[in-house]
């Protein structure tokens, strides 16, 4: 649910107002005052009493994708309806993306606010291209349907003061019939001009005292109120299945009319009773089972007695034996007229949900026109717990009656007990590992909104100690929509998380806070698997204990390696003291790294990060092929185990040296060591690895040092990717025989061939070439970054290729997303979550809900979106349709007018058109002469939008006295052709030669030239 009233921002604040017995009624704000037309009217003071917002001109147009001109033209009831509908969906815990494309109804009860009258009085209706859209009541529902992209029924109901509750009943009927399974229903009411209430005052419906005395002896009418409320309706079975927070269950409803049983606007007690009885029958509940009725309760002299008479008829028909508690929310927030019924329903639902009855204000003694009131009815003066009765759920009725006789009644019942799941307490590792850190994920349309979101959440959580970090985190990722501006707070506990929110709110940086803007598109996700160098003692210890996915991956790799190794993989990666040392050699390091990379890739997949492509550096290609499902785990394990064992024969005879220089520089100097040294790998623009004989490597290092080029020996005891490998060729081919590589939807970019590879060729000979050939890593990554930017995830215990990839990106002036997985300083799930956060804030799709799976968290209520409102209001146009008489005005400048000019020639008309065009464009530096110099350019090229084209039409019509169509600047799209056309209208008996007019039909013009048919409007 959602609601908003003066000083009340949502259901929680509304509940506090009701519980405390407060009122929002006051007087019309001075800052909103409009010019009075009836200053001496006897009810001038009365219409200025009510429940009014301080302002109704604010709107977050950017959030709703509305341009400034359209936002200003929109009746504020449309704007408020959009905001409340969004907040209701958020309160329901439904991400907006889950609604798109579905058959969901939107039904709204609303009426115009009087904004249309202000539009006419301001004169802006003459030039307002969006006036028709802004004033249409039906568009309230239609705009909401468009906002959520829902495809069900979409309309605005008007049955007077019962509109919103009639809408609610209709939506319930549609759900019960099976037409839809969900509906968004609401009502809004605003008062742009309080004098619009004079009609009600003349009818005697408004309270001269400025308060509503419902059912009281002082009853003299109601006060008008502003605001609105929306609810999300769903089939009960679906709501229970989704474990939704159910405020109330709708048991029954009915809508009826008084017909000719009374004269409009007099209420009909019999018709009201019939509507209540019908609702009870459909609900299949006895009237004795209803504890409370939220009455229409207008506090009028005729209305209250009629409503009580109707309820007494229900008493007689049903044999009710106990008094009924009644109340009216109009005493709190005024009469919201078309929205009144939904406001009463929200009040009743809150009472049911929180098991309390609240006071109805301004009641002292019963209305004397209602005999024996206290015998059958009770109006509460103070809040009290809802009385409980064995085997009887809490139930409430809600009434709304239209002035024209359309009555609605709804029966609500308390929700069934919500399912609760016991929390896991130390009963196993988390599926993806969140031990010690919990992410709180926030987003917004803009950076200021993101900061305010963080501040709101901080206040909300700090005020309720029962909210756990996991509950908050899970609710953020499961119930909120992701926007472009994003932040992830990584906290070890509530205190750290709250401190992180403070940092986001302040726009500050921290290692515990990751922020960014999601750009579209982000490019393909590339998993990068390094060769050696990322290993470290105990590299999988913490993650093996924290992540079930990782632990399961390591266990499966251990079983696949078991036939080929004589040591325990689990002991090695977890750092057990008896495990073999990583210093033992490649026959330990390479299988261990392979298992780590394959298992870490599984963790990434479980978090929703799925590779579009894989790249492996040297032995990393084995892991890449396995992760891409080109090779089964058993085959990949055999390759890495037996090949690494064969390499032990080469130990001590050669080595590798990293050179920080371009490939050309290295190749120019390797000639001195031909046959002894070669290029083993090219990692980046200035990152090369040479391979070969130890003595030659020392000589090369000395030479490079003399030239000031940094070099460093790689900690590998043999010369891979050189002629040394040829000694073990046969053993490697034997170890890789019998492979059957598969095709995969994941692209395999080979660092052997330097490009995309058809994976069935990854047979035995390929894995020998992988060991013998130069590693063309830099070339492959450069091509990937150049073609698509991309997202590069280095899947390893420690990032060793980040610098090389960064250098490639710098050389290309590219900005790819690059993250690692684990780090020597942090081998925990926290490291992965930090990288996951970095991907998320840059727009990479991730699965945050998987992070919380083991905690079994509950969904909780969260603050709704922090709209960043700006003022959008009708203003009078800068031209009045009359000549400019200001002597200071420039003859041909903005605002200049040629209303008295000689229009007897085509040149003079063109002069007029250009002067008026300059005035509409409104630039101080632009004159009619400037426009005349570009008379052959289109109006669009000159800077016109569709609303400017209409204004130009209006000015020309006023200046020349001929009628021109609204589309004249589209069918005659340049000042030159428009001037010629206007001149032809002024001088119909002009030259015999036919006028040359460029194609004028909409069909003959492109959408672009017609400004997309006047900004997708109607031509």
DAZIJO-V482591 format. One record per helix or strand of 3 or more residues. SS is the DSSP state (hx for helix, st for strand). FROM is the first residue (numbers start at 1). TO is the last residue. If there is no record, write none. Layout:
ss: {SS	SS}
from: {FROM	FROM}
to: {TO	TO}
This chain:
ss: {st	hx	hx	hx	st	hx	hx	hx	st	hx	hx	hx	hx	st	hx	st	hx	st	hx	st	hx	hx	st	hx	st	hx	hx	hx	st	st	st	st	hx	hx	st	hx	st	st	hx	hx	hx	hx	hx	st	hx	hx	st	hx	st	st	hx	st	hx	st	hx	hx	hx	st	hx	st	hx	hx	hx	hx	hx	hx	hx	hx	hx	hx}
from: {2	11	30	46	49	68	76	96	105	115	124	131	139	154	160	182	194	227	236	249	269	287	292	303	324	330	337	373	377	395	406	438	447	469	485	494	513	525	541	548	569	582	586	613	620	633	654	663	677	687	694	711	723	747	759	764	777	791	802	817	829	848	906	928	939	946	968	975	1002	1011}
to: {5	19	32	48	51	73	91	98	110	122	126	135	148	157	177	189	203	234	241	257	283	289	294	318	327	333	354	376	379	401	413	444	462	479	491	506	517	529	546	561	573	584	606	616	627	650	659	673	684	693	706	714	735	749	761	772	788	794	812	819	841	855	921	932	942	960	971	986	1004	1016}
